[in-house]
Every structure is written in C-alpha cells, then in structure tokens.
Amino acid sequence: MILIDSRVPEPAVRRLTATLYGYAFLSDLVLLYPLYVVFFADTGLSVGQIASLFVIWSAAGILFEVPSGAWADVLSRRLLLCLAPLVAAAGFALWVLLPSYPAFAVGFLLWGAGGALVSGALEALVWTELDRLGAVGRYARVLGRARTAGVLGVVVSGVLAGPVLAVGGYPAVGAASVLACLLATIVATRLPEHRAPAAVRVPVAEPAMAARPVGAAPPGQDEPASPDDDGDLGWWDTLRAGVSQVRTRPPVRAAVLLVAVVAADWGALDEYTPLLALDTGVGAQAVPLLLLLLWAGVTVGGLLAPAGERLGSRGYAALLGLVGVALATGALLRHPAGFVLLAVAFGAAQLATVLADARLQARITGTSRATVTSLAGMATDVLIIVTYAGYGLLATAAGNALAFALTAGAYLVVALVLLTRRRSPARLGRRAGAADD
C-alpha cells in the first residue's frame, strides 16, 4: 500500500483539486464540440474531407504526444497546461475567421497539439503535487473527479451551443469557445508546481498484478517518493529515459499497455454511438437525448473512483468484463433501451481508465513521469486509429451493431489475460510445494 502522512495539509490539497476541476471544466466548455461537424458540412466539405480532418487530428496528437511529455518533464508542467488552451483557441479562431478546408486542417493540427501538451503533463503534475502533500493515495479519486468535471463541461457546451448559434451564428460559437480556452489558461496559472524531493516514501511496483487495490502501488522495496529527485536531465535525455523505462521495466510496460487498450476501445466506440442510436429507429431529434444518457454514465463512472480503488486484480478483470458484455449487449439489442446498458458500460470504462492510469503513475519512477504517461497517450491514439479502421471494415460487412459488439470484445480478452496472469503464479507455487513434498 502507499504510505500516506496522516497530517495531510488539507488547504493545499483543496487548492490543487479545486483549480484542477475548474481547469478541466473550462477546457471542455467548448461550444464548437457539438457543432463542428455540422459547421464543416455547412461550409461545403464532403464526408471524405471531414474524415481526412479526423485523421489529421489523430496524427497531430501522435506526433506531438511524446515530445511534449519530455518538455513537461524538463521545463514546466504548469507552463504546458497554460499553453495548451491557447494553442487550441488559435485553432478555433482560425476556423470561424477563415472557414475553409486548409483552415480546418491547420485548426485540427493546433487542437491535436494542444491535447498533446495536456496529456502526460496534467497527470504528472497532479501525482507529484499529491505526493509532495502526502496525499498520493487520493490520486485516482482526484483524477476521476477531474474527468467528471470535463464531462460536465462537454454537457454544458451541448446545452449552450444551440442557443448561442441561434443568436450569433458560428462566429458567436467560436468566440465563446475561445473565451473558455482563455479562462482555462488563467485558471492553469493557479496550479501549484513543486519539483523538489518530498519526504514521503512510496514502494516500488512489482511486475505481477496482485489481489490489492488497483489504484495502489504494489508492495516492494522503498524508494524516495518524489518522482523528480534523480537530477536534472535535458530534453533528449529525458525522452530517452522515459522510453527506456517503458522498454526495460515490465511493470511499467504492462501498465502503459493496459492504459492504452482500456482507454482506446471505448474512446473510439464513442464516435459511433450516434449511428448506433439512429439504428434503433429513433428520429434524429432523439439522438442527443440518448447520448446524454451515455455522458451521465461516464460522469458516474468518474465519481466511483474511490470505491474502485478497493478492487483487486480479479475485481478489475470483472469490471472490464462488465464493460465488454454491457457494450455488446446494449448494441445488439437495437433498441433505445439498450442505451441504458451502454451507459453502464461507458461508466465502467471511465472507472477502469482512471484506475489504469493510477496504476501506471504508481509504477513510474525517475524524472520522466510525463514522458512515460505521454507514451501511454500515444499508444492510445495509435490504437484508436486502428480501431477506427477495424470498425469501418466490420460495419461495412455486418452493420453497426455487430461491429460495435465485436469491437467491445477486446475488453473480454484483456480481462481473461489479467485473470490468467493472476492465477499462473499461484499454480506454479502449488506445484512447487507438491514437488517439495
């Protein structure tokens, strides 16, 4: 278990969490979110051109993900969190000022770069600050609530986008989006950042998953708690150290892969839920209501992180099994009621993603925390693109519902792998004991 100082400085923790939640909310309070595809279509773009923009967006995230993680480790994580909304705001402003395919493409490059600046830097800053305050055991809870704040920002943007569009058109929607990004930058300047070594000590992670809380670091040999206490490295050395840690340490590599698989599958499937809703027979006007149900599930999933931390390895595998079964069943029902199961699945997937990230943070050591986290983000982006391609082929051949269900099967595979890895050491131990007898 992670060792926590009983005298946690509560005001400092409250300042960190309140600022983080405000930043997450404002970063996703972008009124262009629910309208940008319609905006592109109204500008005259074809479906193929819009699809190519999504590829550019994903490629930008992959391109900038790992370098930005190294910048966060070398320069300042808070600085990158301040810059990210500004970069995205520049892209949104370009869209509404010069609506055209080239402007949309550059805007997606900027938006992808902004997302990459946040990925890795945010998780590393939050873990390091909680570690410094002796409250690292709250990481999963704090991250889950931050994700929930972001979801609420998306929901509010969906509520406000229509009225703002009716009053001022796309220029007003774009201006409101830029304003939210500017406010997010202002809030980010209030985030604390201390890179000095902390006095608290945490254990080193061990390779195998054991029956312990998922968000907790595994038992092992103690080492200094601060992840940034082994000297200052340059950008290139920090990048190499992060890649080396993933390549040479099986526990870290396994945690990176777990984050990527768990986050990518439902992250990609989310893009196809409007099509799934239409396939149930409801009218286009009812689709937002069904999608709102999914976002409600995601919100609940983020808030359940404190309870999820008590799950052992078998419990976590069962959680992934629930995600896979509920996604597949909800899709195959081909009925609006199936979206209740999908909401449960999305909530469980959000919880599983938060817990997987907490496990990764508990296993990272050295100065490259943001770099390693960004490697997980890059792996997630790559798997999302692969999932897009696979889903497209399956949907063309068998329809949306079956493609959705088959893609969700990845969670059942991961759950089976986790259970197999958990049981193998125990069986080997029993066989060794029998041999000794």
Buried (B, 14 or more C-beta within 10 A) or exposed (E): EBBBEEEBEEEBBEBBBEBBBBBBBBBBBBBBBBBBBEBBEEBEBEEEBBEBBBEBBBBBBBBBBBBBBBBBBBEBBBBBBBBBBBBBBBBBBBBBEEBEBEBBBBBBBBBBBBBBBBBBBBBBBBBBBBBBBBBBBBBBBBBBBBBBBBBBBBBBBBEBBBEBBEEEEBEBBBBBBBBBBBBBBEBBEBBBEBBEBBEBEBBBBBBBBEEBBBBBBBEEEEBBBBBBBBEEBEBEBBBBBBBEBBEEBBBBBBBBBBBBBBBBBBBBBBEBBBBBBBBBEBEEEBBBEBBBBBBBBBBBBBBBBBEBBEBBBBBBBBBBBBBBBBBBBBBBBBEBEBBBBBBBBBBBBBBBBBBBBBBBBBBBBBBBBBBBBBBBBBBBBBBBBEBBEBBEEBBEEEBBBBBBBBBBBBBBEBBEBBBEBBEEEEEEEEEEEEEEE
